[in-house]
Amino acid sequence: MVDSTGGNRPGPYSFDSGSLRYRDPQTGRFVQTPTVFQDMLQQANQRFGDDPAEKARTWFRNKARNINVQPNYILNAKPYASKLNSTPGIGSMFLFRYDAKHKEDLPYWDMYPLIFPFNMTNDGFMGINMHYLPPYLRARLMDALYSLTNNKRYDTSTKLRISYSILKGASKFRYFEPCVKRYLNSQVRSRFMYIEPAEWDIALFLPLHQFQKASAGKVWQDSRKVIR
C-alpha cells in the first residue's frame, strides 16, 4: 500500500513528495500515487469482487481506522484534485477545512468537517458532521442513513434523500442530533472534497477530525449525553 500521509514510504520504495509519486523498486520508475480511497477500493475488489460497497462495510471500517492520513494532505494533494468542488450539494458527503467564526465562544469545533449537507441557507449551509460521534455510533448512524439513498448503485448518482424533518422523524436516526452544525460560506477555508458513495465507509473511519479546544474523547462524551 502506498503511504497516504505524503511522507516517505518505508522499505525499498522512494517517495517523490513534490509530485506525489513513489518509485517502484522492481521497475525503478515513478508511479502516480493512488488516493487512499482508490487504494482501499482496489483491495476490497480483490477480496470481495466487483461490488464491495455492500459486501465489505465492516472491512472498510476496520481498515480505515489504522490508516495514517492527514486531512490537509487530502485537500491539497494532486491525486485528489478531481474531487474538489466549489460548493457542496445536499445528500452527498464532503470534507473541507473550516475556521469557526465565533471560536472564542465555542467549547470546541472541528477544523475538518465530514458532512452530509441537508439544507442550504443564504450565507452557508447546514449538515451533519459525522466526526461528532464516536466510531461505533458513527457506524450505527451511517447504517441507518443508507436507508435514505435514492438508489443502490453507489456511484455519483447516489445521494441521501435527507432533511432535518426526516432525521427527526425516525428513532433509527436519533444519533444525528449532536452532529447538526451550521457552516458559513465566509469561514470555509478550502474547496469541498466530494466523497463518492462507494467511499463513504472509508472516509467515515479515517482519523480526519481535528477538534480545537477539546479532545475527541471530550467531544464524544458530550455527544453521548445529547443522544440520551
N, C-alpha and C positions, 0 to 999 in steps of 0.2 A: 504494500500500500504506500502511496505517495504521502510524504509528510505534509499535511494540510495546514500546518502552522505558518509556513513561509520560512522556517528555519532550515538548518542543514539536515538533510536526510541521513540517518545513521547507516553504518555499514559501507559497502562499496559504492553507494550512489553519491554523485556530486550534484549539489543543488545550485542552480543559477538563479539567485533571488531577484536579479534585475529583470529577467524575462519570464520568471515563474516556470522554469523548466528544470528537469533533472536529467542527468546523464545516465543512460542505460549502460550498466557495466559490461554487457555482452557485445553491444554494437559500438559503444563509445560515442553515440550520438545523443544530442539533447532532445528530449521528448516533452511535448506540451503537458503540463500538469493537469490532470482532470480535477474537477471540483470534488469536494468531499461528498457531494450528493451523487455525482456520476460514479465515483469510486464504489460507494456502498450499493448503488443500484446494480452495478455490474457484478459485484459479489453475490447479491441476492439472486440475480438471474442465473448465476452458475449453480446456486443451491436449490432454488425453488422454481426455476423455469421462467417463462416469459411474463408472468403476471404476479410479481412479488407484492404488489400493493395490498392485496387481500390476504396473501398467504404468509407474509413474513413480518407482520407488525411487531410481534414480540422480539424477533431477531433484530430488527431495526432499532428498537428502543434500547435494548441491552447493549448493542454495539455502539450506538451514538454516544452513550454516557462516557465511554472510555476514550473518545477522540479529543485530542487537544487542538482546538482551533479557536482563533480569536475573531470576534465579530468584525472588528475594524479591517482585518485581512479579507474577510468575505466581501465586505462592501467596497473594497478598493482593488482587489486583485483582478488581473486581466481575465482569467478563466470565468469569472462571474459577471463580466461586463454586460453580456447579452441579456441578463436577467434584471437589469436595473430599469426602473420606471420613474417618471417624474411625479406621478400621483398614484395613490393606492386605489383599489377597487373593492366594493362590497362583496364579501363572501370568499375572498381569496386570502392567502397567507402572505404576509410581508415582514421583512426585517429592515430596520432603519436605525439611524442614530438620532437621539433626541436630547435637547437641553431644556429641562423643565423651567418654565418662566418664573414661577414663584418657589424655586427650590429652597430658598432660605426658610420658608414657612412649612415646607413639607417634611414629614418624618423620614421619608425616603422616596426614591424614584429610580426607574430603570433607564439607563442610558441607551440600551439597545433593545427596544421593544420587539416582541414577536407577536404579531397581531392578526386577528381576523376583523377587519372593519365591518361595522353593521349600520353606520349612519354617517352621512356627510353633513357638515354644518357650514355656515357662511365663512368661518375662519379656520376650519380644520375638519376633524372627523372624530368619531367615537368608535372604539373597538375593544375587543377582549384581548388583553396581553397575557398569553399563556404562561409567561415567566412567573407570574404572581402565585402560581400553585406549585407545591412540592411535586416531584416527578410522579408519584403514584396517583395523586389526584388529577394531575395533568392528563394522565393516561385515561382515567375514568371520564373526564370531560370530553376528551377527543373521541373516545369510543361512542359517546352519546352524539357528538356533533356529526359523526359520519352518517347518521340517520337523516341529516338535513341536506345531503348532497343532491344536486339536480340530476346526476347520472352516476353510473358506476364505472365509467371509463378511466377515471383518474388521470386525465390529461388536461390540457389547457382549457378545455370546455367545461371542466368540472368546477363547480362553486358550491358554497354553502348557501342555502336559502335561509338567511339569518336576519333576525331583527331582535330588538330588545323584548318585544312582546312575546315572540316565540320562545326566547330563552327563559323569560319569566314565567311562562305558562305551563311548563312541564317540570316535574320534580327531577327527572333524569339530568336536567341541565343545571341543577342547583349549585354546582361548583363554580359557575361563571361569575357570581356576584363580586368577589374581590378582584376580579380581572378587568372589570369595566373601567376604562380610562378615556379621558378626553385629551386629544392632542391638537395643538395649534400649529398651523402651517408655518407661522413665523419662527417657531422653535425647532423645526426639523432641520437637522444638520447633515443630511445625506440624501441620496436618492433612495427609492424604495426597492429593495430586492425582492422580486417575485419568487415565491417558493412553489414549485409545481406540486400538484396534489399527490403524485406518487412519492414526493419527498417530504410530505408533512410529518410523518412519524420520525424521520431522521432529524429534521430541524427541531422538532418538539423536544428532543432529549439532548441535543448538543448543548454543551455548557456555555451558552451565549449571553446569559443575563449578566449585567453589571450594575447591581444595585448600589446607589450612592447613599451615604449617611447611615446605612444599616447593613447587617449581614443578610444573606439569603435565608438563613435559619430564622432570623427575627421576622422577616417579611412573611415567610411561610407560616410561622406560628400565628401571626396576626390574621392571615387569610383563613386559617382553620377556624379561628374564633368567629369570623364573619359567617362562615358556612353553617356553623352550629346555630 
